[in-house]
Amino acid sequence: MLPPMPVLPPLGDAVPQRGNAFSRWFGRTLLRLLGWRVVGEVPNIPKCVVIGAPHTSNWDFVVAMGAKLGMGIDVRFLGKDTLFRPPLGWLMRRLGGTPVDRSVPRGAVAQAVAQFEQHERFYLGLSPEGTRKRVEQWRTGFYHIAHAAGVPILPFYFDFPSRTFGLGPLVHPTGDLGADVARLRAFYAPFTGKNPELG
């Protein structure tokens, strides 16, 4: 027997929104079929960097897209350029993706900051781990983007044992990279990805 349709948090008028009744239904149905729920609130602000962890499986993307579509929130994301090649490149762009050449060290940061400057409302989603493999240190591009653009960071998490997609409290970059990242990692510590050995 399927679980009930998940109840998703409503969005305030300052939050960038995208989609229609069908896409919202599709997102909620996807979460329902997978047995996931969404907890927490989306702050009513026009701009932020959204980060998700622990990222240990391709299922993370599926769950995040279900939540994104279900809520009707317009979160753009950067992805490695190989994901945007045929046959699925068009779909990645349709879902809000922008290809990035990772061989250019600071290109992604400058490109992202420019996007914040060009839009009145803009949410950018990133994975601080940068890969599904186990990493000892996060990539800090998300932090440099948020600090340079003058926007807060909104963390969300995947907790596979409880099948919970959760939204955390805003973190405002202070310029102290080490302290701010340590605070974010402490927030994520209780949550478990699909493949814990990679988290």
matplotlib code that plots the C-alpha trace (Angstrom):
import matplotlib.pyplot as plt

x = [0.0, 1.3, 2.0, -0.3, 0.7, 3.4, 2.6, 5.1, 5.9, 4.2, 6.4, 6.4, 6.0, 9.7, 10.8, 11.6, 8.9, 8.5, 6.2, 2.4, -0.2, 1.0, 4.7, 3.8, 1.6, 4.4, 6.9, 4.7, 3.7, 7.4, 8.1, 5.1, 6.1, 9.6, 8.2, 9.8, 8.6, 9.7, 10.2, 11.2, 10.4, 11.7, 12.6, 10.8, 13.8, 14.6, 18.2, 20.3, 22.8, 21.1, 23.4, 22.5, 24.3, 25.2, 25.5, 26.3, 23.9, 22.3, 19.0, 19.8, 19.2, 15.9, 14.6, 15.8, 14.0, 10.8, 11.0, 11.9, 9.0, 6.6, 7.1, 7.3, 10.5, 12.9, 16.3, 19.0, 22.1, 25.5, 26.6, 29.7, 29.5, 29.4, 25.9, 24.6, 25.5, 22.9, 20.7, 19.7, 21.3, 18.0, 16.3, 19.1, 18.7, 14.9, 15.3, 17.3, 20.9, 23.8, 26.9, 30.3, 33.8, 35.5, 38.9, 38.6, 39.4, 37.4, 35.1, 32.1, 32.3, 32.4, 29.7, 27.4, 28.0, 27.1, 23.8, 22.9, 23.7, 21.6, 18.4, 16.0, 15.3, 17.8, 18.3, 21.4, 21.7, 25.1, 26.6, 29.4, 30.9, 31.1, 31.0, 29.2, 32.6, 33.8, 35.6, 37.4, 37.0, 34.1, 34.6, 34.2, 33.0, 29.4, 30.8, 32.8, 29.7, 27.5, 30.0, 30.8, 27.2, 26.2, 23.5, 22.8, 23.2, 20.2, 21.2, 19.0, 19.7, 18.9, 18.3, 17.7, 16.9, 13.9, 13.4, 13.4, 14.3, 14.8, 15.4, 17.7, 18.2, 19.9, 23.6, 24.9, 28.6, 30.7, 33.9, 35.4, 35.3, 36.6, 34.1, 31.1, 31.8, 32.3, 28.9, 27.3, 29.1, 27.9, 24.3, 24.7, 26.3, 23.1, 22.0, 22.8, 23.0, 22.0, 25.6, 26.9, 30.4, 30.6, 29.3]
y = [0.0, 3.4, 6.1, 9.2, 12.0, 14.0, 17.5, 19.9, 23.4, 26.3, 29.0, 32.7, 35.3, 36.2, 32.7, 32.0, 29.6, 27.5, 24.9, 24.2, 21.9, 18.9, 19.3, 19.8, 16.7, 14.7, 15.7, 14.8, 11.5, 10.7, 11.3, 9.2, 6.3, 6.4, 6.8, 10.1, 13.0, 16.6, 18.5, 22.1, 25.4, 27.4, 30.9, 33.7, 35.2, 35.9, 34.7, 32.0, 29.1, 25.8, 22.9, 19.2, 16.4, 13.6, 12.9, 9.2, 8.0, 9.0, 8.6, 11.8, 13.7, 11.9, 12.7, 16.3, 16.7, 15.3, 17.8, 20.7, 19.9, 19.1, 22.4, 24.4, 26.0, 27.2, 26.0, 26.2, 24.0, 23.6, 20.3, 18.8, 19.5, 15.7, 15.5, 17.9, 15.9, 13.9, 12.1, 13.7, 17.1, 18.8, 17.3, 18.5, 22.1, 21.8, 20.9, 24.0, 22.9, 24.8, 23.0, 23.9, 23.0, 21.9, 22.3, 26.1, 26.5, 29.6, 29.8, 28.3, 30.8, 33.8, 32.4, 31.8, 35.2, 36.8, 34.9, 36.3, 39.8, 39.4, 38.0, 39.6, 36.1, 33.3, 30.0, 28.0, 24.4, 22.7, 19.6, 20.6, 17.2, 17.6, 13.8, 10.6, 9.3, 9.6, 12.9, 14.1, 17.8, 19.6, 21.7, 25.3, 26.8, 27.0, 29.1, 31.5, 32.0, 32.8, 35.1, 37.0, 37.3, 38.4, 35.7, 33.1, 29.4, 27.1, 23.5, 20.5, 16.9, 13.3, 10.9, 7.5, 5.4, 7.7, 8.6, 12.3, 15.2, 18.0, 21.8, 23.3, 26.8, 29.6, 30.1, 33.6, 33.5, 35.5, 35.3, 32.8, 29.8, 27.3, 28.1, 28.4, 25.1, 23.4, 24.6, 23.3, 19.9, 19.6, 20.2, 17.3, 14.9, 13.1, 12.2, 9.1, 8.8, 5.7, 4.4, 5.4, 4.2, 7.0, 9.7]
z = [0.0, -1.0, 1.7, 1.5, -0.8, 1.0, 2.3, 1.0, 2.6, 0.9, -0.8, 0.0, -2.7, -2.6, -3.5, -7.2, -8.5, -11.5, -12.9, -13.0, -11.5, -13.4, -12.5, -8.9, -9.0, -10.7, -8.1, -5.2, -6.8, -7.3, -3.6, -2.7, -4.9, -3.3, 0.2, 1.0, 3.0, 3.2, 6.4, 7.2, 5.6, 2.7, 3.9, 2.1, 0.5, -3.2, -3.4, -1.7, -2.4, -1.7, -0.7, -0.3, 1.5, 2.1, -1.6, -2.0, -4.7, -8.0, -6.2, -4.4, -7.6, -8.2, -4.7, -4.9, -8.3, -6.7, -3.9, -6.3, -8.7, -6.0, -4.2, -7.5, -6.4, -9.1, -8.0, -10.7, -10.5, -12.0, -13.3, -15.0, -18.8, -19.6, -18.1, -20.7, -23.7, -25.8, -25.2, -21.9, -22.1, -23.0, -19.9, -17.6, -19.0, -18.7, -15.0, -14.4, -15.1, -16.4, -17.7, -16.1, -17.3, -14.2, -15.8, -15.3, -11.6, -10.7, -13.7, -12.0, -9.1, -11.4, -13.6, -10.6, -9.0, -12.3, -12.3, -8.9, -10.1, -13.2, -11.5, -9.0, -7.7, -8.0, -6.1, -7.0, -5.8, -5.3, -3.7, -1.3, -1.7, -5.5, -6.0, -4.9, -3.7, -0.1, 0.5, 3.6, 2.7, 1.0, -2.1, -1.0, -4.2, -2.8, 0.1, -2.1, -4.4, -1.4, 0.2, -3.0, -4.0, -0.5, -0.1, 2.6, 2.4, 2.7, 3.6, 2.8, 3.6, 2.5, 5.3, 3.7, 6.9, 7.6, 3.9, 4.8, 2.7, 5.2, 5.0, 7.6, 8.9, 6.9, 7.3, 6.6, 5.5, 7.9, 5.9, 8.3, 5.9, 8.4, 11.1, 8.8, 7.0, 10.4, 11.5, 8.3, 8.6, 12.2, 10.9, 8.5, 11.0, 12.1, 8.6, 6.6, 2.8, 0.8, 0.8, 4.3, 3.5, 0.9, 3.2]

ax = plt.figure().add_subplot(projection="3d")
ax.plot(x, y, z, "-o")
ax.set_aspect("equal")
plt.show()
